[in-house]
Amino acid sequence: MRKIQVIGIGAGDPDQLTLQAVKALRRTDAFFVLDKGETKSDLTQLRRDMLDAHVPPGTYRVAEVSDPERDRKAGGAAYSPAVGDWRTARAALYARLIADELGEDETGAFLVWGDPALYDSTLGILEEVLAGGSVDFTYDVVPGISSVSALVARHRTGLNRVARPVQITTGRRLAEGLPEGVDDVVVMLDAHQAFTRYADQDIDIYWGAYIGTPDEILVAGPIAEAGPEIVRVRAEARERKGWIMDTYLLRRRPSDDA
């Protein structure tokens, strides 16, 4: 039976690999790497650097293929179908990789940024592959340090406050309004900087991009003050690198009469 490992490799810092992840890397015969093009080639190189640092040479092979394109312009009612089409294309690619690049008694691995359980599609796509029935395998998941954990660590703050809830959401959801009854909100996948809608409220923002890499950028403060700075440095960074991965924590300040 083929075996797949889904290994969380942290937010970008090679030192964030856990001991469990390193052991999993060393059990792997073939690593599956999705090439996202020249613009994001540094992400592929970071993966290769991790393998060079932690796995003896000559003990593994790398199968690298082009990642299917996703329609990132689709919005509104078209957003979910576009994501569904992209996931189906990825599932077909995963099935082919596992069937063609992995022997029946071998172990393959997907290296996932951050934690595979948090806003990542790999686990769902593997379930789709199994449901398709074209190739059979078992799989295990190795958790990783998420960008959320790395973000609050770099800002030297907590994710939640005492006896208070915290919610993780997306930029699309935040654009519809802040969650009811939650004063600490982590936002991911916000291409349109929805936090700018709340500059008139007493909310602090803890923002980070390329967390854990040499390109890391951190900005914090009241949205009214830090928001314009984030918009500026984010645009400059995206222009410079061609892509950006960022996340942030919004924290509503307690009212004076609380």
C-alpha positions in Angstrom: 0.0 0.0 0.0 1.3 3.4 -0.9 1.6 5.9 1.9 1.4 9.7 1.8 2.6 12.1 4.4 1.2 15.6 4.5 3.9 17.6 6.3 3.4 21.0 7.7 6.7 22.9 7.3 5.9 26.2 9.0 5.4 29.7 7.8 8.7 30.1 6.1 11.6 29.9 8.7 13.5 26.6 8.1 14.1 26.5 11.9 10.3 26.2 12.4 10.4 22.6 11.2 9.4 20.3 14.1 11.3 17.2 15.1 8.3 15.2 14.0 8.4 16.9 10.6 12.1 16.2 10.2 11.6 12.5 11.0 8.8 12.4 8.5 11.0 14.0 5.8 13.6 11.2 6.4 11.0 8.5 5.9 10.0 9.8 2.5 11.0 8.3 -0.8 9.5 10.9 -3.1 8.5 14.5 -2.5 5.8 16.0 -4.7 6.4 19.7 -5.4 3.9 21.9 -7.3 5.7 24.5 -9.3 3.9 27.9 -9.2 5.9 29.5 -11.9 9.0 31.8 -12.1 7.3 34.5 -9.9 7.1 32.1 -6.9 10.3 30.1 -7.6 11.7 31.2 -4.2 9.0 29.1 -2.5 10.1 26.0 -4.4 13.7 26.8 -3.5 12.8 27.1 0.2 11.4 23.6 0.1 14.5 22.3 -1.6 16.7 24.1 1.0 14.8 22.3 3.8 15.4 19.0 2.2 19.1 19.7 1.7 19.3 20.7 5.4 17.5 17.8 6.9 17.5 14.8 4.6 20.6 12.9 3.6 21.4 13.3 -0.1 20.7 10.4 -2.4 17.9 9.0 -0.1 15.0 10.6 -1.9 13.7 12.0 -5.2 11.6 15.0 -6.1 8.7 14.9 -8.6 8.0 18.5 -9.6 5.0 19.5 -11.8 3.2 22.7 -12.7 0.4 23.7 -10.4 -3.0 24.1 -12.2 -4.0 27.8 -12.8 -6.9 29.1 -10.7 -9.3 31.8 -11.9 -8.4 34.5 -9.2 -10.6 37.1 -10.9 -13.8 35.1 -10.2 -15.9 36.8 -7.5 -19.3 36.7 -6.0 -21.3 33.6 -7.0 -18.5 32.5 -9.4 -15.9 32.2 -6.6 -16.9 28.8 -5.2 -17.2 27.1 -8.6 -13.8 28.5 -9.7 -12.2 27.1 -6.5 -14.0 23.8 -7.1 -12.7 23.5 -10.7 -9.2 24.2 -9.5 -9.4 21.6 -6.7 -10.7 19.0 -9.2 -7.7 19.8 -11.5 -5.4 19.4 -8.6 -7.0 16.1 -7.6 -6.3 14.7 -11.0 -2.7 15.9 -10.8 -2.3 14.4 -7.4 -3.7 11.1 -8.5 -1.3 10.9 -11.5 1.7 11.8 -9.3 0.9 9.2 -6.7 0.2 6.5 -9.3 3.2 7.2 -11.6 5.9 8.5 -9.2 5.4 6.2 -6.2 6.0 2.5 -5.9 3.3 0.4 -4.1 5.5 0.0 -1.0 6.9 3.5 -1.0 6.1 6.7 0.9 5.5 10.1 -0.7 5.0 13.5 0.8 3.5 16.9 0.2 5.2 19.8 2.0 2.5 22.2 3.1 3.2 25.8 4.2 2.1 26.5 7.8 -0.3 23.9 9.1 -2.2 21.5 6.8 -5.3 21.8 8.9 -5.6 25.6 8.6 -6.9 27.1 5.3 -5.1 24.6 3.1 -6.7 22.3 0.5 -4.3 19.4 0.5 -6.3 17.1 2.9 -9.6 17.7 1.0 -8.0 17.1 -2.3 -6.4 13.8 -1.1 -9.9 12.7 0.1 -11.2 13.6 -3.4 -8.5 11.4 -5.0 -9.4 8.5 -2.7 -13.1 8.9 -3.6 -12.2 8.8 -7.3 -10.8 5.3 -6.9 -8.0 5.6 -9.5 -5.2 5.0 -6.9 -5.2 3.6 -3.4 -3.1 4.9 -0.5 -3.1 5.8 3.2 -2.0 9.1 4.5 -0.9 10.8 7.7 -0.7 14.4 8.7 2.2 16.1 10.5 1.1 19.5 12.0 3.2 22.6 11.4 3.6 26.0 12.8 1.0 28.2 11.2 1.4 31.7 9.9 -1.1 32.6 12.6 1.1 31.3 15.4 4.2 32.8 13.9 2.5 36.2 13.4 1.5 36.7 17.1 4.9 35.4 18.2 6.7 37.9 16.1 4.5 40.7 17.5 5.0 39.4 21.0 1.3 39.2 21.7 -1.3 36.5 22.4 -3.8 35.1 20.0 -6.6 35.6 22.5 -7.3 37.5 25.7 -8.2 36.0 29.1 -11.5 34.1 28.9 -12.3 35.7 25.5 -12.9 33.9 22.1 -10.9 34.4 19.0 -12.1 33.7 15.5 -10.2 33.0 12.3 -11.8 34.2 9.1 -11.1 35.3 5.5 -10.9 38.8 3.9 -14.0 38.0 2.0 -15.9 37.4 5.2 -14.4 40.4 7.0 -15.7 42.6 4.1 -19.2 41.5 5.1 -18.7 42.7 8.7 -16.9 41.9 11.9 -18.0 38.7 13.7 -20.6 39.3 16.4 -19.4 39.0 19.9 -15.7 38.5 19.0 -13.1 41.2 19.7 -10.1 39.3 18.5 -10.2 38.3 14.8 -7.5 36.7 12.7 -7.8 37.3 9.0 -6.3 35.3 6.2 -6.5 35.4 2.4 -7.3 39.1 2.3 -6.2 40.2 -1.2 -8.3 43.4 -1.0 -7.3 44.7 2.5 -10.7 44.6 4.1 -9.3 46.0 7.3 -9.3 49.5 5.8 -13.1 49.5 6.2 -12.7 49.7 10.0 -10.3 52.6 10.2 -12.9 54.7 12.1 -13.2 52.1 14.9 -11.1 51.5 18.0 -9.3 48.5 16.6 -5.6 47.6 16.6 -4.0 45.6 13.8 -1.0 43.2 14.0 0.0 42.6 10.4 2.8 40.5 8.9 3.9 39.4 5.4 6.4 36.7 4.4 6.6 35.7 8.0 9.7 33.7 9.0 11.6 34.6 5.8 14.3 37.2 5.1 11.7 39.3 3.5 9.5 39.5 6.6 7.5 42.7 7.1 5.7 43.6 10.4 3.4 46.5 11.1 1.2 47.1 14.2 -0.9 49.9 15.6 -4.4 51.4 15.5 -5.9 50.8 12.0 -6.4 54.5 11.5 -2.6 55.0 11.8 -1.1 51.6 10.7 -3.6 50.9 8.0 -2.2 53.4 5.4 1.4 52.1 6.1 0.3 48.5 5.6 -1.4 49.4 2.3 1.8 51.2 1.1 4.4 48.6 2.1 2.1 45.7 0.9 1.8 47.3 -2.6 5.6 47.9 -2.7 6.4 44.3 -1.6 4.0 42.7 -4.1 5.4 44.8 -6.9 9.0 43.8 -5.9 8.4 40.1 -5.5 5.4 39.5 -7.7 3.4 37.8 -4.9 2.6 38.2 -1.3 1.5 36.0 1.6 0.2 38.0 4.6 -2.1 37.7 7.6 -3.2 39.8 10.5 -4.9 40.0 13.9 -7.6 42.6 14.6 -8.1 43.5 18.2 -10.9 45.7 19.4 -9.7 47.9 22.3 -11.9 47.8 25.4 -14.3 50.7 25.9 -13.6 53.1 28.8 -16.8 52.0 30.5 -16.2 48.2 30.2 
